[in-house]
Amino acid sequence: MFQNSKLSRYKVGKIIECFCIDIDASKTALLLKLNRKTVNRYFLAIRRLVHDHQLSKKNRYLVLLRLMKVSLVLQESVAVWTPQKGTGDA
């Protein structure tokens, strides 16, 4: 998570685990024998990662919805302008 971190992967994994099961930073720091500010920094980084991920998913869905909307409009316009068989318009 942090490139120059002195924490082991095990400790970082435990911080993430505590974050996921909704243990606050103070209790996480006590459990893992870490400084509360260190845990808060990791919690903030995790929140930012979650936020960025959700934002990118939202943007992908919005693009997909716009494409679907355009596709529907195009289909409707083709249906309106397509000559019918047997009307002599062709």
PyMOL Python script that loads the backbone (N, CA, C, O; Angstrom):
from pymol import cmd

cmd.read_pdbstr("""\
ATOM      1  N   MET A   1       0.836  -1.187   0.000  1.00  0.00           N
ATOM      2  CA  MET A   1       0.000   0.000   0.000  1.00  0.00           C
ATOM      3  C   MET A   1       0.882   1.252   0.000  1.00  0.00           C
ATOM      4  O   MET A   1       0.763   2.099  -0.885  1.00  0.00           O
ATOM      5  N   PHE A   2       1.752   1.362   0.981  1.00  0.00           N
ATOM      6  CA  PHE A   2       2.728   2.447   0.990  1.00  0.00           C
ATOM      7  C   PHE A   2       4.073   1.854   0.620  1.00  0.00           C
ATOM      8  O   PHE A   2       4.493   0.851   1.196  1.00  0.00           O
ATOM      9  N   GLN A   3       4.747   2.465  -0.333  1.00  0.00           N
ATOM     10  CA  GLN A   3       5.979   1.886  -0.853  1.00  0.00           C
ATOM     11  C   GLN A   3       7.095   1.799   0.175  1.00  0.00           C
ATOM     12  O   GLN A   3       7.787   0.782   0.232  1.00  0.00           O
ATOM     13  N   ASN A   4       7.289   2.807   0.971  1.00  0.00           N
ATOM     14  CA  ASN A   4       8.400   2.825   1.930  1.00  0.00           C
ATOM     15  C   ASN A   4       7.956   2.419   3.333  1.00  0.00           C
ATOM     16  O   ASN A   4       8.583   2.801   4.321  1.00  0.00           O
ATOM     17  N   SER A   5       6.890   1.657   3.417  1.00  0.00           N
ATOM     18  CA  SER A   5       6.348   1.272   4.702  1.00  0.00           C
ATOM     19  C   SER A   5       7.272   0.299   5.428  1.00  0.00           C
ATOM     20  O   SER A   5       7.880  -0.579   4.816  1.00  0.00           O
ATOM     21  N   LYS A   6       7.362   0.470   6.727  1.00  0.00           N
ATOM     22  CA  LYS A   6       8.143  -0.457   7.545  1.00  0.00           C
ATOM     23  C   LYS A   6       7.265  -1.577   8.093  1.00  0.00           C
ATOM     24  O   LYS A   6       7.747  -2.482   8.774  1.00  0.00           O
ATOM     25  N   LEU A   7       5.973  -1.504   7.788  1.00  0.00           N
ATOM     26  CA  LEU A   7       5.060  -2.544   8.261  1.00  0.00           C
ATOM     27  C   LEU A   7       5.164  -3.776   7.367  1.00  0.00           C
ATOM     28  O   LEU A   7       5.344  -3.670   6.154  1.00  0.00           O
ATOM     29  N   SER A   8       5.049  -4.927   7.983  1.00  0.00           N
ATOM     30  CA  SER A   8       5.065  -6.166   7.216  1.00  0.00           C
ATOM     31  C   SER A   8       3.735  -6.321   6.473  1.00  0.00           C
ATOM     32  O   SER A   8       2.742  -5.670   6.797  1.00  0.00           O
ATOM     33  N   ARG A   9       3.746  -7.193   5.480  1.00  0.00           N
ATOM     34  CA  ARG A   9       2.500  -7.465   4.741  1.00  0.00           C
ATOM     35  C   ARG A   9       1.449  -8.029   5.690  1.00  0.00           C
ATOM     36  O   ARG A   9       0.255  -7.775   5.534  1.00  0.00           O
ATOM     37  N   TYR A  10       1.901  -8.785   6.658  1.00  0.00           N
ATOM     38  CA  TYR A  10       0.992  -9.374   7.632  1.00  0.00           C
ATOM     39  C   TYR A  10       0.239  -8.277   8.394  1.00  0.00           C
ATOM     40  O   TYR A  10      -0.984  -8.328   8.524  1.00  0.00           O
ATOM     41  N   LYS A  11       0.988  -7.281   8.897  1.00  0.00           N
ATOM     42  CA  LYS A  11       0.362  -6.182   9.652  1.00  0.00           C
ATOM     43  C   LYS A  11      -0.582  -5.370   8.766  1.00  0.00           C
ATOM     44  O   LYS A  11      -1.673  -4.993   9.195  1.00  0.00           O
ATOM     45  N   VAL A  12      -0.160  -5.106   7.541  1.00  0.00           N
ATOM     46  CA  VAL A  12      -1.023  -4.359   6.614  1.00  0.00           C
ATOM     47  C   VAL A  12      -2.295  -5.156   6.352  1.00  0.00           C
ATOM     48  O   VAL A  12      -3.390  -4.596   6.308  1.00  0.00           O
ATOM     49  N   GLY A  13      -2.143  -6.462   6.177  1.00  0.00           N
ATOM     50  CA  GLY A  13      -3.314  -7.326   5.978  1.00  0.00           C
ATOM     51  C   GLY A  13      -4.248  -7.282   7.171  1.00  0.00           C
ATOM     52  O   GLY A  13      -5.468  -7.261   7.008  1.00  0.00           O
ATOM     53  N   LYS A  14      -3.685  -7.267   8.368  1.00  0.00           N
ATOM     54  CA  LYS A  14      -4.502  -7.188   9.586  1.00  0.00           C
ATOM     55  C   LYS A  14      -5.213  -5.835   9.690  1.00  0.00           C
ATOM     56  O   LYS A  14      -6.361  -5.767  10.129  1.00  0.00           O
ATOM     57  N   ILE A  15      -4.531  -4.763   9.287  1.00  0.00           N
ATOM     58  CA  ILE A  15      -5.169  -3.440   9.281  1.00  0.00           C
ATOM     59  C   ILE A  15      -6.361  -3.463   8.331  1.00  0.00           C
ATOM     60  O   ILE A  15      -7.438  -2.972   8.671  1.00  0.00           O
ATOM     61  N   ILE A  16      -6.173  -4.031   7.146  1.00  0.00           N
ATOM     62  CA  ILE A  16      -7.263  -4.116   6.165  1.00  0.00           C
ATOM     63  C   ILE A  16      -8.401  -4.970   6.713  1.00  0.00           C
ATOM     64  O   ILE A  16      -9.575  -4.635   6.553  1.00  0.00           O
ATOM     65  N   GLU A  17      -8.046  -6.062   7.352  1.00  0.00           N
ATOM     66  CA  GLU A  17      -9.063  -6.943   7.945  1.00  0.00           C
ATOM     67  C   GLU A  17      -9.879  -6.196   9.001  1.00  0.00           C
ATOM     68  O   GLU A  17     -11.106  -6.291   9.022  1.00  0.00           O
ATOM     69  N   CYS A  18      -9.201  -5.456   9.874  1.00  0.00           N
ATOM     70  CA  CYS A  18      -9.904  -4.677  10.904  1.00  0.00           C
ATOM     71  C   CYS A  18     -10.788  -3.610  10.272  1.00  0.00           C
ATOM     72  O   CYS A  18     -11.899  -3.365  10.743  1.00  0.00           O
ATOM     73  N   PHE A  19     -10.304  -2.978   9.212  1.00  0.00           N
ATOM     74  CA  PHE A  19     -11.101  -1.982   8.507  1.00  0.00           C
ATOM     75  C   PHE A  19     -12.386  -2.629   7.968  1.00  0.00           C
ATOM     76  O   PHE A  19     -13.478  -2.073   8.093  1.00  0.00           O
ATOM     77  N   CYS A  20     -12.231  -3.802   7.373  1.00  0.00           N
ATOM     78  CA  CYS A  20     -13.372  -4.481   6.750  1.00  0.00           C
ATOM     79  C   CYS A  20     -14.423  -4.930   7.760  1.00  0.00           C
ATOM     80  O   CYS A  20     -15.616  -4.945   7.456  1.00  0.00           O
ATOM     81  N   ILE A  21     -13.982  -5.294   8.953  1.00  0.00           N
ATOM     82  CA  ILE A  21     -14.970  -5.727   9.952  1.00  0.00           C
ATOM     83  C   ILE A  21     -15.361  -4.585  10.887  1.00  0.00           C
ATOM     84  O   ILE A  21     -15.941  -4.797  11.953  1.00  0.00           O
ATOM     85  N   ASP A  22     -15.027  -3.368  10.456  1.00  0.00           N
ATOM     86  CA  ASP A  22     -15.491  -2.145  11.104  1.00  0.00           C
ATOM     87  C   ASP A  22     -14.977  -1.945  12.529  1.00  0.00           C
ATOM     88  O   ASP A  22     -15.710  -1.481  13.403  1.00  0.00           O
ATOM     89  N   ILE A  23     -13.725  -2.297  12.752  1.00  0.00           N
ATOM     90  CA  ILE A  23     -13.086  -1.981  14.028  1.00  0.00           C
ATOM     91  C   ILE A  23     -12.447  -0.606  13.865  1.00  0.00           C
ATOM     92  O   ILE A  23     -11.742  -0.357  12.886  1.00  0.00           O
ATOM     93  N   ASP A  24     -12.692   0.278  14.814  1.00  0.00           N
ATOM     94  CA  ASP A  24     -12.166   1.645  14.661  1.00  0.00           C
ATOM     95  C   ASP A  24     -10.640   1.664  14.789  1.00  0.00           C
ATOM     96  O   ASP A  24     -10.024   0.693  15.230  1.00  0.00           O
ATOM     97  N   ALA A  25     -10.057   2.780  14.396  1.00  0.00           N
ATOM     98  CA  ALA A  25      -8.595   2.911  14.323  1.00  0.00           C
ATOM     99  C   ALA A  25      -7.938   2.764  15.694  1.00  0.00           C
ATOM    100  O   ALA A  25      -6.871   2.161  15.804  1.00  0.00           O
ATOM    101  N   SER A  26      -8.547   3.295  16.715  1.00  0.00           N
ATOM    102  CA  SER A  26      -7.957   3.208  18.053  1.00  0.00           C
ATOM    103  C   SER A  26      -7.857   1.760  18.521  1.00  0.00           C
ATOM    104  O   SER A  26      -6.819   1.339  19.033  1.00  0.00           O
ATOM    105  N   LYS A  27      -8.928   1.006  18.347  1.00  0.00           N
ATOM    106  CA  LYS A  27      -8.918  -0.401  18.758  1.00  0.00           C
ATOM    107  C   LYS A  27      -7.977  -1.218  17.888  1.00  0.00           C
ATOM    108  O   LYS A  27      -7.294  -2.116  18.378  1.00  0.00           O
ATOM    109  N   THR A  28      -7.942  -0.907  16.599  1.00  0.00           N
ATOM    110  CA  THR A  28      -7.026  -1.597  15.694  1.00  0.00           C
ATOM    111  C   THR A  28      -5.588  -1.361  16.124  1.00  0.00           C
ATOM    112  O   THR A  28      -4.776  -2.286  16.133  1.00  0.00           O
ATOM    113  N   ALA A  29      -5.273  -0.115  16.481  1.00  0.00           N
ATOM    114  CA  ALA A  29      -3.921   0.217  16.934  1.00  0.00           C
ATOM    115  C   ALA A  29      -3.569  -0.561  18.196  1.00  0.00           C
ATOM    116  O   ALA A  29      -2.454  -1.065  18.324  1.00  0.00           O
ATOM    117  N   LEU A  30      -4.507  -0.660  19.119  1.00  0.00           N
ATOM    118  CA  LEU A  30      -4.253  -1.420  20.347  1.00  0.00           C
ATOM    119  C   LEU A  30      -4.050  -2.905  20.050  1.00  0.00           C
ATOM    120  O   LEU A  30      -3.122  -3.529  20.565  1.00  0.00           O
ATOM    121  N   LEU A  31      -4.918  -3.459  19.224  1.00  0.00           N
ATOM    122  CA  LEU A  31      -4.828  -4.886  18.890  1.00  0.00           C
ATOM    123  C   LEU A  31      -3.509  -5.246  18.218  1.00  0.00           C
ATOM    124  O   LEU A  31      -2.913  -6.282  18.512  1.00  0.00           O
ATOM    125  N   LEU A  32      -3.061  -4.377  17.311  1.00  0.00           N
ATOM    126  CA  LEU A  32      -1.876  -4.680  16.515  1.00  0.00           C
ATOM    127  C   LEU A  32      -0.601  -4.052  17.067  1.00  0.00           C
ATOM    128  O   LEU A  32       0.478  -4.199  16.493  1.00  0.00           O
ATOM    129  N   LYS A  33      -0.743  -3.345  18.197  1.00  0.00           N
ATOM    130  CA  LYS A  33       0.390  -2.658  18.827  1.00  0.00           C
ATOM    131  C   LYS A  33       1.074  -1.692  17.860  1.00  0.00           C
ATOM    132  O   LYS A  33       2.292  -1.700  17.683  1.00  0.00           O
ATOM    133  N   LEU A  34       0.229  -0.857  17.241  1.00  0.00           N
ATOM    134  CA  LEU A  34       0.701   0.160  16.302  1.00  0.00           C
ATOM    135  C   LEU A  34       0.257   1.530  16.793  1.00  0.00           C
ATOM    136  O   LEU A  34      -0.619   1.636  17.650  1.00  0.00           O
ATOM    137  N   ASN A  35       0.857   2.561  16.252  1.00  0.00           N
ATOM    138  CA  ASN A  35       0.454   3.920  16.553  1.00  0.00           C
ATOM    139  C   ASN A  35      -0.900   4.197  15.887  1.00  0.00           C
ATOM    140  O   ASN A  35      -1.131   3.814  14.740  1.00  0.00           O
ATOM    141  N   ARG A  36      -1.784   4.865  16.624  1.00  0.00           N
ATOM    142  CA  ARG A  36      -3.110   5.174  16.097  1.00  0.00           C
ATOM    143  C   ARG A  36      -3.031   6.017  14.821  1.00  0.00           C
ATOM    144  O   ARG A  36      -3.834   5.833  13.906  1.00  0.00           O
ATOM    145  N   LYS A  37      -2.063   6.945  14.756  1.00  0.00           N
ATOM    146  CA  LYS A  37      -1.926   7.788  13.562  1.00  0.00           C
ATOM    147  C   LYS A  37      -1.536   6.954  12.348  1.00  0.00           C
ATOM    148  O   LYS A  37      -1.972   7.241  11.232  1.00  0.00           O
ATOM    149  N   THR A  38      -0.728   5.939  12.553  1.00  0.00           N
ATOM    150  CA  THR A  38      -0.354   5.044  11.454  1.00  0.00           C
ATOM    151  C   THR A  38      -1.581   4.314  10.934  1.00  0.00           C
ATOM    152  O   THR A  38      -1.804   4.229   9.726  1.00  0.00           O
ATOM    153  N   VAL A  39      -2.373   3.790  11.859  1.00  0.00           N
ATOM    154  CA  VAL A  39      -3.590   3.069  11.467  1.00  0.00           C
ATOM    155  C   VAL A  39      -4.552   4.026  10.763  1.00  0.00           C
ATOM    156  O   VAL A  39      -5.164   3.661   9.759  1.00  0.00           O
ATOM    157  N   ASN A  40      -4.688   5.238  11.280  1.00  0.00           N
ATOM    158  CA  ASN A  40      -5.561   6.228  10.639  1.00  0.00           C
ATOM    159  C   ASN A  40      -5.110   6.510   9.211  1.00  0.00           C
ATOM    160  O   ASN A  40      -5.937   6.648   8.310  1.00  0.00           O
ATOM    161  N   ARG A  41      -3.803   6.597   9.005  1.00  0.00           N
ATOM    162  CA  ARG A  41      -3.272   6.841   7.657  1.00  0.00           C
ATOM    163  C   ARG A  41      -3.661   5.705   6.709  1.00  0.00           C
ATOM    164  O   ARG A  41      -4.062   5.942   5.569  1.00  0.00           O
ATOM    165  N   TYR A  42      -3.535   4.474   7.195  1.00  0.00           N
ATOM    166  CA  TYR A  42      -3.918   3.327   6.363  1.00  0.00           C
ATOM    167  C   TYR A  42      -5.426   3.311   6.116  1.00  0.00           C
ATOM    168  O   TYR A  42      -5.869   3.047   4.998  1.00  0.00           O
ATOM    169  N   PHE A  43      -6.207   3.589   7.143  1.00  0.00           N
ATOM    170  CA  PHE A  43      -7.662   3.624   6.971  1.00  0.00           C
ATOM    171  C   PHE A  43      -8.061   4.668   5.925  1.00  0.00           C
ATOM    172  O   PHE A  43      -8.923   4.416   5.083  1.00  0.00           O
ATOM    173  N   LEU A  44      -7.432   5.830   5.987  1.00  0.00           N
ATOM    174  CA  LEU A  44      -7.725   6.876   5.012  1.00  0.00           C
ATOM    175  C   LEU A  44      -7.354   6.421   3.598  1.00  0.00           C
ATOM    176  O   LEU A  44      -8.102   6.655   2.649  1.00  0.00           O
ATOM    177  N   ALA A  45      -6.203   5.773   3.466  1.00  0.00           N
ATOM    178  CA  ALA A  45      -5.780   5.273   2.152  1.00  0.00           C
ATOM    179  C   ALA A  45      -6.768   4.237   1.625  1.00  0.00           C
ATOM    180  O   ALA A  45      -7.087   4.227   0.436  1.00  0.00           O
ATOM    181  N   ILE A  46      -7.251   3.365   2.508  1.00  0.00           N
ATOM    182  CA  ILE A  46      -8.233   2.354   2.093  1.00  0.00           C
ATOM    183  C   ILE A  46      -9.520   3.033   1.641  1.00  0.00           C
ATOM    184  O   ILE A  46     -10.094   2.664   0.617  1.00  0.00           O
ATOM    185  N   ARG A  47      -9.972   4.025   2.405  1.00  0.00           N
ATOM    186  CA  ARG A  47     -11.200   4.751   2.026  1.00  0.00           C
ATOM    187  C   ARG A  47     -11.050   5.412   0.660  1.00  0.00           C
ATOM    188  O   ARG A  47     -11.975   5.395  -0.151  1.00  0.00           O
ATOM    189  N   ARG A  48      -9.886   5.990   0.414  1.00  0.00           N
ATOM    190  CA  ARG A  48      -9.640   6.630  -0.887  1.00  0.00           C
ATOM    191  C   ARG A  48      -9.657   5.610  -2.016  1.00  0.00           C
ATOM    192  O   ARG A  48     -10.212   5.868  -3.085  1.00  0.00           O
ATOM    193  N   LEU A  49      -9.046   4.444  -1.777  1.00  0.00           N
ATOM    194  CA  LEU A  49      -9.052   3.389  -2.793  1.00  0.00           C
ATOM    195  C   LEU A  49     -10.476   2.929  -3.093  1.00  0.00           C
ATOM    196  O   LEU A  49     -10.846   2.752  -4.254  1.00  0.00           O
ATOM    197  N   VAL A  50     -11.269   2.739  -2.048  1.00  0.00           N
ATOM    198  CA  VAL A  50     -12.672   2.322  -2.234  1.00  0.00           C
ATOM    199  C   VAL A  50     -13.428   3.399  -3.004  1.00  0.00           C
ATOM    200  O   VAL A  50     -14.175   3.095  -3.934  1.00  0.00           O
ATOM    201  N   HIS A  51     -13.232   4.663  -2.614  1.00  0.00           N
ATOM    202  CA  HIS A  51     -13.911   5.770  -3.289  1.00  0.00           C
ATOM    203  C   HIS A  51     -13.535   5.826  -4.765  1.00  0.00           C
ATOM    204  O   HIS A  51     -14.410   5.943  -5.624  1.00  0.00           O
ATOM    205  N   ASP A  52     -12.242   5.743  -5.066  1.00  0.00           N
ATOM    206  CA  ASP A  52     -11.791   5.799  -6.462  1.00  0.00           C
ATOM    207  C   ASP A  52     -12.352   4.634  -7.270  1.00  0.00           C
ATOM    208  O   ASP A  52     -12.747   4.800  -8.424  1.00  0.00           O
ATOM    209  N   HIS A  53     -12.382   3.463  -6.658  1.00  0.00           N
ATOM    210  CA  HIS A  53     -12.918   2.286  -7.351  1.00  0.00           C
ATOM    211  C   HIS A  53     -14.405   2.474  -7.657  1.00  0.00           C
ATOM    212  O   HIS A  53     -14.852   2.214  -8.773  1.00  0.00           O
ATOM    213  N   GLN A  54     -15.159   2.924  -6.667  1.00  0.00           N
ATOM    214  CA  GLN A  54     -16.594   3.137  -6.857  1.00  0.00           C
ATOM    215  C   GLN A  54     -16.863   4.215  -7.903  1.00  0.00           C
ATOM    216  O   GLN A  54     -17.785   4.092  -8.708  1.00  0.00           O
ATOM    217  N   LEU A  55     -16.058   5.263  -7.884  1.00  0.00           N
ATOM    218  CA  LEU A  55     -16.217   6.342  -8.855  1.00  0.00           C
ATOM    219  C   LEU A  55     -15.955   5.846 -10.272  1.00  0.00           C
ATOM    220  O   LEU A  55     -16.682   6.195 -11.201  1.00  0.00           O
ATOM    221  N   SER A  56     -14.916   5.031 -10.435  1.00  0.00           N
ATOM    222  CA  SER A  56     -14.624   4.509 -11.777  1.00  0.00           C
ATOM    223  C   SER A  56     -15.727   3.566 -12.247  1.00  0.00           C
ATOM    224  O   SER A  56     -16.079   3.566 -13.427  1.00  0.00           O
ATOM    225  N   LYS A  57     -16.284   2.753 -11.323  1.00  0.00           N
ATOM    226  CA  LYS A  57     -17.401   1.878 -11.700  1.00  0.00           C
ATOM    227  C   LYS A  57     -18.613   2.706 -12.112  1.00  0.00           C
ATOM    228  O   LYS A  57     -19.285   2.394 -13.094  1.00  0.00           O
ATOM    229  N   LYS A  58     -18.884   3.764 -11.353  1.00  0.00           N
ATOM    230  CA  LYS A  58     -20.022   4.638 -11.661  1.00  0.00           C
ATOM    231  C   LYS A  58     -19.850   5.245 -13.047  1.00  0.00           C
ATOM    232  O   LYS A  58     -20.793   5.279 -13.837  1.00  0.00           O
ATOM    233  N   ASN A  59     -18.652   5.722 -13.339  1.00  0.00           N
ATOM    234  CA  ASN A  59     -18.399   6.340 -14.646  1.00  0.00           C
ATOM    235  C   ASN A  59     -18.560   5.326 -15.777  1.00  0.00           C
ATOM    236  O   ASN A  59     -19.092   5.658 -16.836  1.00  0.00           O
ATOM    237  N   ARG A  60     -18.096   4.075 -15.556  1.00  0.00           N
ATOM    238  CA  ARG A  60     -18.267   3.040 -16.581  1.00  0.00           C
ATOM    239  C   ARG A  60     -19.747   2.770 -16.829  1.00  0.00           C
ATOM    240  O   ARG A  60     -20.173   2.624 -17.974  1.00  0.00           O
ATOM    241  N   TYR A  61     -20.530   2.705 -15.750  1.00  0.00           N
ATOM    242  CA  TYR A  61     -21.962   2.463 -15.902  1.00  0.00           C
ATOM    243  C   TYR A  61     -22.658   3.620 -16.616  1.00  0.00           C
ATOM    244  O   TYR A  61     -23.551   3.398 -17.434  1.00  0.00           O
ATOM    245  N   LEU A  62     -22.253   4.853 -16.309  1.00  0.00           N
ATOM    246  CA  LEU A  62     -22.851   6.004 -16.974  1.00  0.00           C
ATOM    247  C   LEU A  62     -22.559   5.989 -18.472  1.00  0.00           C
ATOM    248  O   LEU A  62     -23.436   6.291 -19.282  1.00  0.00           O
ATOM    249  N   VAL A  63     -21.332   5.639 -18.839  1.00  0.00           N
ATOM    250  CA  VAL A  63     -20.977   5.537 -20.259  1.00  0.00           C
ATOM    251  C   VAL A  63     -21.811   4.450 -20.917  1.00  0.00           C
ATOM    252  O   VAL A  63     -22.325   4.642 -22.019  1.00  0.00           O
ATOM    253  N   LEU A  64     -21.949   3.311 -20.250  1.00  0.00           N
ATOM    254  CA  LEU A  64     -22.742   2.214 -20.789  1.00  0.00           C
ATOM    255  C   LEU A  64     -24.201   2.632 -20.972  1.00  0.00           C
ATOM    256  O   LEU A  64     -24.815   2.315 -21.991  1.00  0.00           O
ATOM    257  N   LEU A  65     -24.752   3.337 -19.992  1.00  0.00           N
ATOM    258  CA  LEU A  65     -26.134   3.807 -20.106  1.00  0.00           C
ATOM    259  C   LEU A  65     -26.308   4.778 -21.265  1.00  0.00           C
ATOM    260  O   LEU A  65     -27.302   4.716 -21.988  1.00  0.00           O
ATOM    261  N   ARG A  66     -25.346   5.670 -21.442  1.00  0.00           N
ATOM    262  CA  ARG A  66     -25.422   6.619 -22.558  1.00  0.00           C
ATOM    263  C   ARG A  66     -25.377   5.885 -23.890  1.00  0.00           C
ATOM    264  O   ARG A  66     -26.111   6.222 -24.819  1.00  0.00           O
ATOM    265  N   LEU A  67     -24.505   4.872 -23.980  1.00  0.00           N
ATOM    266  CA  LEU A  67     -24.422   4.088 -25.217  1.00  0.00           C
ATOM    267  C   LEU A  67     -25.726   3.349 -25.496  1.00  0.00           C
ATOM    268  O   LEU A  67     -26.172   3.267 -26.641  1.00  0.00           O
ATOM    269  N   MET A  68     -26.328   2.816 -24.442  1.00  0.00           N
ATOM    270  CA  MET A  68     -27.608   2.113 -24.606  1.00  0.00           C
ATOM    271  C   MET A  68     -28.694   3.086 -25.059  1.00  0.00           C
ATOM    272  O   MET A  68     -29.527   2.752 -25.902  1.00  0.00           O
ATOM    273  N   LYS A  69     -28.675   4.287 -24.492  1.00  0.00           N
ATOM    274  CA  LYS A  69     -29.656   5.306 -24.853  1.00  0.00           C
ATOM    275  C   LYS A  69     -29.510   5.694 -26.328  1.00  0.00           C
ATOM    276  O   LYS A  69     -30.500   5.797 -27.053  1.00  0.00           O
ATOM    277  N   VAL A  70     -28.265   5.908 -26.760  1.00  0.00           N
ATOM    278  CA  VAL A  70     -27.997   6.260 -28.154  1.00  0.00           C
ATOM    279  C   VAL A  70     -28.437   5.133 -29.060  1.00  0.00           C
ATOM    280  O   VAL A  70     -29.024   5.372 -30.115  1.00  0.00           O
ATOM    281  N   SER A  71     -28.156   3.899 -28.654  1.00  0.00           N
ATOM    282  CA  SER A  71     -28.548   2.733 -29.444  1.00  0.00           C
ATOM    283  C   SER A  71     -30.063   2.664 -29.600  1.00  0.00           C
ATOM    284  O   SER A  71     -30.563   2.381 -30.689  1.00  0.00           O
ATOM    285  N   LEU A  72     -30.789   2.918 -28.526  1.00  0.00           N
ATOM    286  CA  LEU A  72     -32.249   2.893 -28.592  1.00  0.00           C
ATOM    287  C   LEU A  72     -32.786   3.988 -29.508  1.00  0.00           C
ATOM    288  O   LEU A  72     -33.710   3.755 -30.288  1.00  0.00           O
ATOM    289  N   VAL A  73     -32.207   5.175 -29.412  1.00  0.00           N
ATOM    290  CA  VAL A  73     -32.634   6.294 -30.259  1.00  0.00           C
ATOM    291  C   VAL A  73     -32.379   5.951 -31.722  1.00  0.00           C
ATOM    292  O   VAL A  73     -33.223   6.209 -32.580  1.00  0.00           O
ATOM    293  N   LEU A  74     -31.215   5.369 -32.007  1.00  0.00           N
ATOM    294  CA  LEU A  74     -30.898   4.981 -33.385  1.00  0.00           C
ATOM    295  C   LEU A  74     -31.857   3.912 -33.894  1.00  0.00           C
ATOM    296  O   LEU A  74     -32.309   3.975 -35.037  1.00  0.00           O
ATOM    297  N   GLN A  75     -32.169   2.937 -33.053  1.00  0.00           N
ATOM    298  CA  GLN A  75     -33.113   1.897 -33.451  1.00  0.00           C
ATOM    299  C   GLN A  75     -34.485   2.480 -33.745  1.00  0.00           C
ATOM    300  O   GLN A  75     -35.139   2.083 -34.710  1.00  0.00           O
ATOM    301  N   GLU A  76     -34.923   3.420 -32.917  1.00  0.00           N
ATOM    302  CA  GLU A  76     -36.230   4.048 -33.132  1.00  0.00           C
ATOM    303  C   GLU A  76     -36.235   4.861 -34.418  1.00  0.00           C
ATOM    304  O   GLU A  76     -37.219   4.844 -35.156  1.00  0.00           O
ATOM    305  N   SER A  77     -35.150   5.569 -34.693  1.00  0.00           N
ATOM    306  CA  SER A  77     -35.111   6.389 -35.901  1.00  0.00           C
ATOM    307  C   SER A  77     -35.062   5.510 -37.145  1.00  0.00           C
ATOM    308  O   SER A  77     -35.645   5.863 -38.171  1.00  0.00           O
ATOM    309  N   VAL A  78     -34.377   4.376 -37.072  1.00  0.00           N
ATOM    310  CA  VAL A  78     -34.335   3.453 -38.213  1.00  0.00           C
ATOM    311  C   VAL A  78     -35.719   2.859 -38.435  1.00  0.00           C
ATOM    312  O   VAL A  78     -36.151   2.699 -39.576  1.00  0.00           O
ATOM    313  N   ALA A  79     -36.417   2.530 -37.347  1.00  0.00           N
ATOM    314  CA  ALA A  79     -37.755   1.958 -37.470  1.00  0.00           C
ATOM    315  C   ALA A  79     -38.720   2.959 -38.096  1.00  0.00           C
ATOM    316  O   ALA A  79     -39.601   2.570 -38.862  1.00  0.00           O
ATOM    317  N   VAL A  80     -38.565   4.224 -37.783  1.00  0.00           N
ATOM    318  CA  VAL A  80     -39.450   5.262 -38.334  1.00  0.00           C
ATOM    319  C   VAL A  80     -39.175   5.464 -39.819  1.00  0.00           C
ATOM    320  O   VAL A  80     -40.121   5.650 -40.584  1.00  0.00           O
ATOM    321  N   TRP A  81     -37.926   5.434 -40.253  1.00  0.00           N
ATOM    322  CA  TRP A  81     -37.567   5.761 -41.625  1.00  0.00           C
ATOM    323  C   TRP A  81     -37.467   4.547 -42.542  1.00  0.00           C
ATOM    324  O   TRP A  81     -37.223   4.716 -43.737  1.00  0.00           O
ATOM    325  N   THR A  82     -37.641   3.354 -42.041  1.00  0.00           N
ATOM    326  CA  THR A  82     -37.555   2.161 -42.867  1.00  0.00           C
ATOM    327  C   THR A  82     -38.874   2.015 -43.645  1.00  0.00           C
ATOM    328  O   THR A  82     -39.946   1.948 -43.043  1.00  0.00           O
ATOM    329  N   PRO A  83     -38.791   1.967 -44.976  1.00  0.00           N
ATOM    330  CA  PRO A  83     -40.021   1.815 -45.763  1.00  0.00           C
ATOM    331  C   PRO A  83     -40.645   0.450 -45.523  1.00  0.00           C
ATOM    332  O   PRO A  83     -39.948  -0.551 -45.353  1.00  0.00           O
ATOM    333  N   GLN A  84     -41.960   0.431 -45.513  1.00  0.00           N
ATOM    334  CA  GLN A  84     -42.696  -0.809 -45.309  1.00  0.00           C
ATOM    335  C   GLN A  84     -42.833  -1.576 -46.616  1.00  0.00           C
ATOM    336  O   GLN A  84     -42.947  -0.979 -47.686  1.00  0.00           O
ATOM    337  N   LYS A  85     -42.821  -2.896 -46.526  1.00  0.00           N
ATOM    338  CA  LYS A  85     -42.980  -3.728 -47.738  1.00  0.00           C
ATOM    339  C   LYS A  85     -44.405  -3.596 -48.253  1.00  0.00           C
ATOM    340  O   LYS A  85     -45.368  -3.536 -47.488  1.00  0.00           O
ATOM    341  N   GLY A  86     -44.501  -3.555 -49.543  1.00  0.00           N
ATOM    342  CA  GLY A  86     -45.821  -3.517 -50.179  1.00  0.00           C
ATOM    343  C   GLY A  86     -46.463  -2.151 -50.233  1.00  0.00           C
ATOM    344  O   GLY A  86     -47.611  -2.048 -50.665  1.00  0.00           O
ATOM    345  N   THR A  87     -45.775  -1.082 -49.813  1.00  0.00           N
ATOM    346  CA  THR A  87     -46.386   0.246 -49.867  1.00  0.00           C
ATOM    347  C   THR A  87     -45.959   0.985 -51.116  1.00  0.00           C
ATOM    348  O   THR A  87     -46.492   2.052 -51.422  1.00  0.00           O
ATOM    349  N   GLY A  88     -44.992   0.424 -51.848  1.00  0.00           N
ATOM    350  CA  GLY A  88     -44.542   1.066 -53.074  1.00  0.00           C
ATOM    351  C   GLY A  88     -43.536   2.174 -52.836  1.00  0.00           C
ATOM    352  O   GLY A  88     -43.189   2.893 -53.773  1.00  0.00           O
ATOM    353  N   ASP A  89     -43.053   2.334 -51.602  1.00  0.00           N
ATOM    354  CA  ASP A  89     -42.078   3.370 -51.294  1.00  0.00           C
ATOM    355  C   ASP A  89     -40.657   2.970 -51.681  1.00  0.00           C
ATOM    356  O   ASP A  89     -39.780   3.826 -51.804  1.00  0.00           O
ATOM    357  N   ALA A  90     -40.431   1.688 -51.871  1.00  0.00           N
ATOM    358  CA  ALA A  90     -39.064   1.209 -52.124  1.00  0.00           C
ATOM    359  C   ALA A  90     -38.616   1.427 -53.538  1.00  0.00           C
ATOM    360  O   ALA A  90     -37.491   1.073 -53.890  1.00  0.00           O
TER     361      ALA A  90
END
""", "prot")
cmd.dss("prot")
cmd.show_as("cartoon", "prot")
cmd.util.cbc("prot")
cmd.orient("prot")
